[in-house]
Amino acid sequence: MGGTRIAFLSIFIGLAACGGASDDANAPGHEQNGSGDETVPGVTTSRVRYAADRTHSPITTSIADNIRAIASRGVDRNDDMFMKVGDSITESFAVMSCFAGGTVDLAGRDALQGTLDFYRAANVSGASNCAEEWCQGATTAFNRASYAALGGATADYPLTGTPAPLTREDDAIKPRVALVEYGTNDATLILTASDAATGFTAFHGHMQALVDALIQRGVVPVLYTIPPYIESRNGYRNVPTMNAIIRMIAQSRAIPLIDFGRELLPLPDHGLWDGVHPRVELGGCVFTEAGLQYGYNVRNLLSLEALARVKNVLDGGQAPDTASAFPGSGTEVAPFAVAALPFVDAADGRTVYRLSISASARVRFLALTRSGTAAIAVESGGVSLGSADTVLHATLAAGTYDVTVSGAAFALAIVSCDVDDVTCQ
């Protein structure tokens, strides 16, 4: 899809236009993970942008190499199996089971047929988490009920317990890919400004641990952003920040990201039936214009597209994308340019960013590490506007601002807040 299907929704907030080099300029290879540990696939300081104006994150040459490096860690895996990892949105029968035996209408997307046939021909046996008719006798990943997907779960669920749900599912099917979506329930735990630092830090830590556990196993993680809420539920205004954290993890580990939330925004009721969960119609695998008005139909198409993109890379195909790099070098003399929000980055050590906005905005700055803290300082024209560890909120007038982050192996997110977001104070 590459950001061209369904709709383009600008998430820019009137920020100055961004220039910069293309493809993998400034993008490193496999690096230390920032904590002094053994070198692992998954970069922590990739300069390849996971911009918010496309649905599938770019797979450039360096990112394709990283995906192959992750896969090389697990030589005993089943290339035709993927695991579903998530909460109730992932646990549902509507997630891809229609590919196993229901009506499928690719609506002219014939290039996806080979990927569909590949996964549909899989044959897996063994225990599963199946308790409903739709998953009885499942032999494919499409209609398998996963141990690692559970309604109401938060991002710590897959790695909790003995054996952990992730371990049970991994042992059962030895998949090559994991489709991962968490954050909807985690967002409801952050209700006040005092919750912000601990809540967002906890979510980031759980998601990063999950991603790294998959990478260590040789499983390629594919992350989804979460849907918007259309009802005033607890924490619903946290969705943009949760999605920025998901984006920062995907970018920092150079793994695929599906911006599911982006694709839902233009749909009636955002493609949801209750303000949280996607709606499914026509069986879930009909991808006509009518079918793609429903959230699960959209998710199923995006998932098949993502599997096709990863399969192409693992089959030795060329990297399909180029992408913009960040202008600048991260110093006071040449700060990295922040031209649109949400913005994410990953870096190690003192790094300077320059944010330009054309209209007043409430802004959340979030700098997260695996351990310890990262300090954030914002100034304009040499005048300090505030500093804090981990999270900083500010109402900024139109202008240009220098943002300095100091910390070891940090991930940064800058997002705009709704005017009535009580957690952004």
N, C-alpha and C positions, 0 to 999 in steps of 0.2 A: 504494500500500500504506500509506504514511504511518505505518508502525509498528504496524498493527493486524492484519496477516496472520501466520500461522504461530505465532508465540509472542512474548510479551513476556518478555525476560530482563532483570531489573534488574542494572545494572552499578554500582548504588549500593553503598557500603560502610558503610552505617549513618550517613551524613552527615546533618546537619540539613536539614530541608525548605527548598526554595528558593521564594521569592516572586518578585515582579517584574512589570513592565509587560508588555504583550503586543504581538504583531506587531512593528512596526519602531521601537518607541520607542528613542530614542538612536542609531538606525542612520543613518550618514551616506550621502551620495550618492557619486558617483565622486570619488575623492580622489587626491592625490599618492601614489605608491607608496612613499614613505618615504625615497627615496634622492635626492630632488631631480630625478628624471627627469620626462619629459613625463607629463602626466596620462593614465592608462590605465584602461579599465574593469576592475573588480575592486577592491573596497575592501580596505584593510588594517586597519581598525579597526571593523569591523562589530560592533555590540552584539547582533545576532541570534544566539541560541544554537543551535549544532549539538549538541544534547543527545544523550546516548547511549541514550535510551529510545525511539528511533524508528528505522525502517529507512531511509526516505528523508528527507534533510535538508529543512527547510522551504523552500518557495518562497513568500516573502512579497512584498509589493508592491515593496519596494526590490530584493530579489534578482531578481524577474522583470524589473525595469527594467535591472538589471545584465546579465542574460542577453541581453536584446535589444540592449544597448549593445555587448556582445562581438560578436554576430552582425552588427551594422551595420558592423563593420570589414572584413567580407569579403563584398562584394556579388556576387561571381562564384562563390559556392559552390553546391554541389548540396544542396538541402535534404533530399533523400531518400537521402543517403549519410552514413554514419558510419564512422570508422576504429577499428580495434581496436589498442590500444597496451598491451603488457605482456610478461610472461614466458610460461612454458609453460602456465600456467593459462589464459591468453588465446589462445595459439597453437593450442590443441586444436581438432580437428574438432567437439567437443561444444559449442563456443561459438556458439550461435545458428544453425548451418548447417541445423538441422532446420526453422527457420522458412521456409527457401527452398523446400523440397519434401518434407519429412518429415511425419509425423503431428503435428498440433497440436491439443491439447485445452486450451482456455482455461478449462474447468471453470466456466462461468458468468460469466467476466469479459468479458462482451460489449463493454464499453467499450473494450477494447484492440484489437478487431478492425480498427477504422479505421487505427490506427497500424501494425498488422501488414500490412494491405493496401497502405498508403502505401509502406513500405520494400520490400515484396516486388515492387512494380511497377517498381522502379528498374531502369535498364539502364546498365551501365557496361562499358567495354571498356578494354583496355590491359594492360600487363604487371602481374604480381603475383608474390608469393612462393610460389606454389602448387607443391607437389611431390608431392601425394597426390591420390587419386581424388576425395575429397569436395569439393575446390575446383576441379576441372576444369570449365572453361566457366562459371565463376561470373559472374553479371551483377548480383548484389545485394551489399550490404554484409553480409548475413547469412552468405553462404557464400563470401565472399572471404577468401583468405589474405593477411594484412597484412605488409608489409615491416617494420612497427613492432612486431611481436610475434615473440618468439624465446625458445625454451626456454633456461633458465639465465641469462637477462638480468637485469641490475640496472638501477636507474632512470636511469643515465647512458647506457644503450644508444641510445635514440631520437635523441639529439643528437650521437652520436659518429660520426666518419667523414665522407667527402666523396664523394658526397652522403650526408647523414645519413639513417638509415632513416625518420625522421619526414618529411623532405623528399621522399623517394621515394614514400612512401604518399600524402602530401598532393598532390604533383604528379599522381599517377595518378588520384585520385578526387575531389579538391576537396570534402571532406566538410564538413558543417555542425557535426557533433558528434564528439567523440572519447571513447571508453570506455576508461579508463585504470586499470590495476591493476599496481602494483609493490610490492615490499617483502619478499616471501617469501625471495628470494635475498639481498637486502640484509641481512636480519636475521641470516643465518648468518655475516656478516663481523664481528659484534660479540660477542666471546667473553669478555672480561674487563672489569673496572671501568675499566681504563685505555683501553679501546677506546670507552667510552660516548660521550664528548664528540665525538671525531672521527668515529665511525661514524654517530651520529644526525645530526650536523651535515652530513655528506656526503650522507646520504639526503635530508634536508630540502632541501639546496641543489640536488640533481639534480631532485627532484620539483618544486620551485618554478620552476626554469629551464624544465622541460618544460611546466608549466601556463602560464607566461607566454609561452612560444613559441607555444602554441596560441592563447591569447587574442590575441596580436598578429596572428595570421593571420585572426582572425574565426571561430575554431573554439571551440565551447562545450565545455570539458572536463567530463566526469562521472567522478568518482573512486570507486573501490571500496576499502573496507577489505579486509584480507587474511584468509584462513582461519586458524583456530587450528591448531597442530600437535597430534597425538595421540601422537607418539613423541618420545623425548628426542634430537632432532636438534640440531646446533649452532645456537645462537641462538634456539631455539624460545620461550624465555621473553621474548624481545624483542618478540613480536607485539603485546602491548598498547601498548607505546611506539610501535612503527611505526604502528599504527592511530591513535594520538593525533596523530602528526605528519601523517598523511594528513588527519585531521579538521581540524587547525589550518590546513592549507593551503587546504582547501575553504572553511572558514569565513572565513579572511582574504581570500580572493579572491571570496567570495559566489557560489560555483558549486555545482552539485549534488554530493551525496555519497550513495553507496549503502553502507549498513553491512552488507556481505555477511557478514563474520565474525559479526555478531550473529545473523543468521538461521541460520547453521550450528551454533551452539553447542548447541541442544537436540536435534539430529538424531542418530540412531545413528552412532557413530564420527564425529560432526560432519559427516556427509555426504561423507566422504573415503574413498578406497580404499587409500591407502598412507601415511596420516598427513600428507600434504601436498596432494595433488591431489584435486579433487572427483570423486565417482562420478557416472556417468550411466546412466540406465535409461529404458526406454520411449521411446528416441529423443531424449530431452532436452527435448522441448517438450510433455510431458504434465504438466499442472498440477493433477491430482487430488491428493487427500490422499496416495495411495500414491506418485505421482510426485514429490511435494515432500519425500520422505524422502531424496532424492539431491541432492548439492551442485550439479551442473551444471544440473539442472532448476530448482532454486531460483535460480541465477544468471541463467538465461535469462529467467525470469519477472521478476526484479528489473530486468534490463536493458530488457525491453520496457516495463515500467512507467515507468522513468526516461525512455526515449525519448518516451513518451506525454506525460509531464509537461513535458518541454522543448518538444515540438512544440506543445502547447497554448499555452505562453507565446509562442512565436515566431509562432503563428497569431493572436495578439492576444487570447487568452483571459485571463480574470481569474486573478490569483494564487490558487492553491488553498488556501494555508495562512496561519495565524497562528503566531507563535512567541514564547516568552518572551525578554525582554531580561535583561541582568544587573542585579540590584539594586545600587545604589550608583553612585558617580562616580569611583572609582579613587583617592581621596585618603585621607590618614590619618583624616580625620574621617568619611568615608563610603567605605570600601573596597568594591571589587566583591566580592559574596558568592560563595564557592565552596561549593556545597551538595552536589555529587556528583562522584565521580571515575569515569572520566577527565574532566578539565576542560581546555578549550582557550580561548585568547583571542589577539587580536592588538592591539597598542597601539603608541604612539609616545611615548617619554619616560617619566619615572618614574611608575610605576603601583603601587597598593597593592591587594592581594587579602586577603580574610579567609576562612581555611579552618577549618571546624569539623568535628571527627570525634568519634564516640561510642565508638570502640574503637581500641586500639593498631594502628598500621599502618606498614609501610615505604613510604616515598613517594619518588618521583623527581620533581624539579622540573627542567624543561628549557626554557631560553629561547634561542631561535635567531634570528639575524639574517642578512641577505644578505651582510653584510661586518662585520668587527669582532666585538665580544662584547657580551653583556648580562649585567649583574651581578644575582645573586639573593641575597636576604637573608631569613632566616626568624627570627622572634622570637615570644615568648609573654610577655605581661605586661611588655613592655619589656625582657625578657632575650633576648639574642641566642642562637640555637641553631645558627647556622652561616651562612656566606656563601661564594659561589663564582661564577666566571664560567661561563656556559653550562649546566652541569649540577650539581645538588646532590642528594645522597641523605641521607635522615634517617629514623630510626625515631621516630615520634611517638606519645606517649600520648594518650588521649582528652583533648580540650580544644580551645581556639581559638587559631589562629596567624595572625599577619600576615605576608604574603609580599610583599616589595617587589622589583620588577624595574626596573632602570634601564638603558635602552639605546634607540637609535634604531630605530624600526620593527621591533620584536621580535615573535616569536610564542611563546606560552607554552603548555606542556603540563604538567599535573600528573596523575600516574598512580600507582596502587598497584602495588607489586612483590610477587612471590611471595617467601615467606620464604627460599627457597633459591636465589634469583636472584643468581648471583655477579657479574653486571654492575652490581648495585644496591648498591654499598658505598661 
